[in-house]
Amino acid sequence: MGSPSPMIVVDNGGGFCKAGFAGNKNPTAVVPNCLSRSHSSKKWLIADQLHHCDDIAGISIRRPFDRGFLVNADMQKEIWERLFKNLLKTRPSDSAGLLLVEPLFNLPSIQKATDELVFEDLGFQSLYVADSPSLVHLYEASRSPISLLARTQCSLIVDCGFSFTHAAPVYQNFTINYGVKRIDLGGKALTNYLKELVSYRAVNMMDETYIMDDVKEKLCFVSLDVDHDLQLARVSLCGRMGLVLEDREVS
């Protein structure tokens, strides 16, 4: 028998599923963690198949996660099977194991369902479960061995996810669970707020979750200088309005 393939790494978020192999700098695949279906079709699209959908207006989306926790293991199985077979092009039984990033304070019942999915349904030989704050700390410490973070072995990680935002202290590569703070605000709430803003000022986009989520991912950013960025936006908007008026005058 040949040597097993490298360990598979999966960051299984509520919005996106990021997967690759241990030792690689970047993930091999980043796909929506959902099933989707357009109004003109009866077929549900799995994960990356959504990118090839021609009719994305009013698309229906079903997710295996709800409020940050896995609630539909069968749906997650479908997504992972396509992820491993079609995108990573590997079989779980041939890999060295699975490194899975799970949400903080994951419930025991969900952990049990995940174990059954990993070992019984997919056939992995081993499983290592970690939380994102400790992995981020370990990655940054190993990337800059002489940095203050690496020398003190402590950090504060802010993890902005799909449903929640966590602020987690990490000491010596371990997350201090009793010190973690959480607010019920994440990417999903920001997408919904963006839908409301656009719908109030322009076109009704309340049913276009996928489109507005794509707009948020590609165009929105965290401002480090709010006043300056607002001024740039106003200048850009005035410039575009001037061009429109000129075009109308010419026509």
N, C-alpha and C positions, 0 to 999 in steps of 0.2 A: 504493500500500500504506500502511496505517495504521502508527502507531508501535507497537513491540512492547510487550507488557505488562511490568510491573516484574519484576525478577529474583526468582526463586523461591529461598527459603532453606529448607534441610532440615537439621535436626539428627537424624541417623539413628542412634539409640541401639539397644542390644541389647534394651531393654525397651519403650521408646516411641519413636515417630517424631513429631517436632514440625516442622511446616511452616507457612510463611506467605510474605509478600512483603516485599522490601526496603523499608525506610522505615516499616513498621508497628511499633508498640510491642510487641505481643504476637503470638504465633503464631496463625494462623487455625485450625489443627487440631492436636490432640494425640491420637494414636491408638496402640493397642497394635501393636507391630511384630511381628505374628505372624499365622498362620492358626490357626483353632480349629474344633472340631467337638464337638457334644454326643453322648452315647451313643445318643440317640434319633433321630439324623439321620445321613445319609451325606454331607451337603453341608458342605464346608469354608467357614467364614465368614472374610472378609478384613477385617483391621484393625478399623474402627469398627463393622462388622456384629456384632461380639461384644457390643456394648452392647445390642443388640436381641434377644439370644438369651434365650428363656424358660426353658430348662433348662441351668443353668450348673453343676449338680452333677457332679463328676467329669469336667469338660470336658477334652478333649485339645487340647494346644497344640503347634504346630510353629513354630520361629523360624528366620529366615534367618541369625541370628548364633549363634555358639558360642564361648564363652570370650572375648568381646569382639571377634571378627573375623567378617567376612562370609564365610559358607561356602556359601550357596545363592543365587546371583544370580537364578535363575529365580523363586524365591519372592519375593525382594525386588522384582523387576519387577512381579509381580502386586499387591503392596502399594502401590508407588508409582503404578502406573497408576490404581488406585482413588482414591488420595489426590489426584492431580492432577485427574482427571476429575470425581469426585463431590463432593469437599470443597473444593478450591481453585477448581474450575470453570474450568480453563484448560488450554491445550495447550502442552506443552513447546516445540514448534517456534515458537510465537507469543511466547514469553517472551524477555527480554533475556539469559537464561542461568540457570545454577544455581550457588548458593553452597552447598557441601556440607561439613558438619562430619564429619570422619573420626576414628577412634581414633588416639591417639599410637602411633608405631612401627608403622604399618600396613605389611603385607608388600607387596613389589612385585607379586607375582602377584595379590593382592587389588585393588591399585590398577589393574592392567590390566583385570581383570574389571569393575571399577566404571566405568572409561572406556568400555568396550564397551557397558555397559548404558546409560550416560548419552547417548552420541552415536549409536550404531548402533540400539539398541532403542527408546529414547524420543525421540530426535531433537532434543536440545538443541543450541543453536548454540555455546555456550561453557560452560566449567566452571571454577569457582574452588574449590580445596580448602583448607580451613583446619582447625586443631585448636581444641578448645574453650578451653584456657587463654588463648591469645592473643586470641580473640574476647571472652572475659569481661573481660580486662584492658582492651581497647580500648573496650568498652561502658561500663565503670565510669569510665574516664578521660574519655570524651566527655560522660558524664552530669554529672560534677562537675569542670569544668575547673580549679578552684582548689584541688582536694584535694591531699593529700600524694602520693597515687598518681599523679595527673596530672603533678605538678611533678617528681617523681623518675623517672617512667617505668619503675618497676620494681615488681613485686608477686610474691606467692607464691599460686598458685591451687590449691585442693584440689578435685578433680573426683571426686565419688562417683558412679560409674556402675553399670550393671547387673551387670557381672562384676568390675570392678577399681575401685580407688581410686588416683588419681594425685595427687602433690604436685609441681607444676611451677613453676619460677621463670620469670618473664617479664621481659624487659628491652627497652625501646623497641619494644613491640608484637610481639616475637618470643620464642617459647618456647625456652629454653636446654635442648636435648634431653639433653645429657650430665649435666644436673643433675636430671633428672626421676627421682622415686622412685615405685615401684608396689608395692601389696600386693594379693594375690589375694582381695580381699574387697569385695563390692558388694551391691547390692539383692537379687540372687538368693539369696545366702547368708543374708541377713537374713530373707527370706521363708521359706526352708527352716527356719531356726532357730525362727521364730514357729510354723510348722506343728508342729514337735516339741514346743514348750512347750504349745500348746493340746491336742495329741493326748495328751500325758502327763497333763494335769490334767483334761481334760474329754472332748470328743468326738474321735474319730479323724478328722483332717483332712489326713492325709498325701497323699491324692490330690486335694485341693481347692486346687491351686496358685492358680487364678484368684481364688477367693474370699478366700484368705488374703493374696494380694497386694493386693487391694482394701482389706481390713481394715488392712493395714500403711500404705497410702497415705493413708487417711482418718483413722486413729486414732493412729498412732505418730508420735513426734517426737523430736528431739534435745534432751535435757535440759541446761539450763545450770546447774541446781542439783539434783543427783540426790537428795540427802537430803530436800529440801523436796518434790519431786515424788513420792517414794515415800511420804512421810507423807500427802500429799493422796490418793494412791491407796488407802492403807489406810483413811483416814477415809471415803472414798467407798464402799469395799467394805463396811465395817462398817455404814454407813447403809443400803445396799441389803439386806444380810442381815437387819437389824432390820425393814425393811419386809416382807420375805418372812415372817419369823416372826410379825409382827402379822397378816398376811393369813391365815396358817394358823390362828392362834388364833381369829380372827373366824369363819372358815369352820367 
